[in-house]
Amino acid sequence: MMAGSPDIPPLCRACPDYERQCIICGHGPVVDFYTVDGCFVDSSDMCGVCTFGRQACRDPSRW
């Protein structure tokens, strides 16, 4: 699943999961999506770079 996917409600936030590694490149953290009230929605199973397509997104503070 990619960011902007219709499966993700529009009011979600991306949070890092430091326990897992990206299924594409093997780096971490993996991007998880949560509702604004903290309920888990889904995981991208990919790091920030692979999820958002930007090198700057290696840093979770840039998500």
C-alpha positions as CSV (number, residue, x, y, z in Angstrom):
1,M,0.0,0.0,0.0
2,M,1.3,3.4,-0.9
3,A,0.7,6.8,0.8
4,G,-2.3,8.4,-0.6
5,S,-4.0,5.0,-1.2
6,P,-7.8,5.0,-1.0
7,D,-7.4,2.4,1.8
8,I,-6.1,5.1,4.2
9,P,-8.6,7.6,5.7
10,P,-7.7,11.2,5.0
11,L,-7.1,12.1,8.7
12,C,-4.3,9.7,9.4
13,R,-0.8,10.3,10.5
14,A,2.4,8.4,9.7
15,C,4.4,7.0,12.6
16,P,7.7,5.1,12.6
17,D,7.9,1.5,13.6
18,Y,11.5,1.0,14.6
19,E,11.0,-2.8,15.2
20,R,10.6,-3.6,11.5
21,Q,12.5,-3.2,8.2
22,C,11.4,-2.2,4.8
23,I,10.3,-5.0,2.5
24,I,11.8,-3.2,-0.5
25,C,15.2,-2.0,0.7
26,G,15.7,-3.5,4.1
27,H,16.1,-0.1,5.9
28,G,13.9,1.2,8.7
29,P,11.9,2.4,10.3
30,V,8.7,1.2,8.6
31,V,5.8,3.7,8.1
32,D,2.7,2.8,10.1
33,F,-0.6,4.8,9.8
34,Y,-2.7,5.8,12.7
35,T,-5.9,7.8,13.0
36,V,-5.6,11.2,14.8
37,D,-6.9,9.6,18.0
38,G,-4.2,6.9,17.9
39,C,-5.9,3.9,16.5
40,F,-3.8,1.7,14.1
41,V,-5.0,1.8,10.5
42,D,-2.4,0.0,8.4
43,S,1.3,-0.4,7.8
44,S,3.1,0.4,4.5
45,D,5.6,-2.3,5.2
46,M,8.1,0.1,3.7
47,C,10.5,2.8,5.0
48,G,9.8,6.5,4.6
49,V,11.9,6.7,1.4
50,C,10.1,3.8,-0.3
51,T,6.7,4.9,1.0
52,F,6.9,8.6,0.0
53,G,9.5,8.4,-2.8
54,R,11.7,11.1,-1.3
55,Q,15.2,10.8,0.2
56,A,14.4,13.4,2.8
57,C,11.7,11.0,4.2
58,R,14.5,8.7,5.6
59,D,14.0,10.9,8.7
60,P,10.6,10.2,10.3
61,S,10.2,13.9,11.4
62,R,9.8,14.7,7.7
63,W,6.7,12.5,7.2
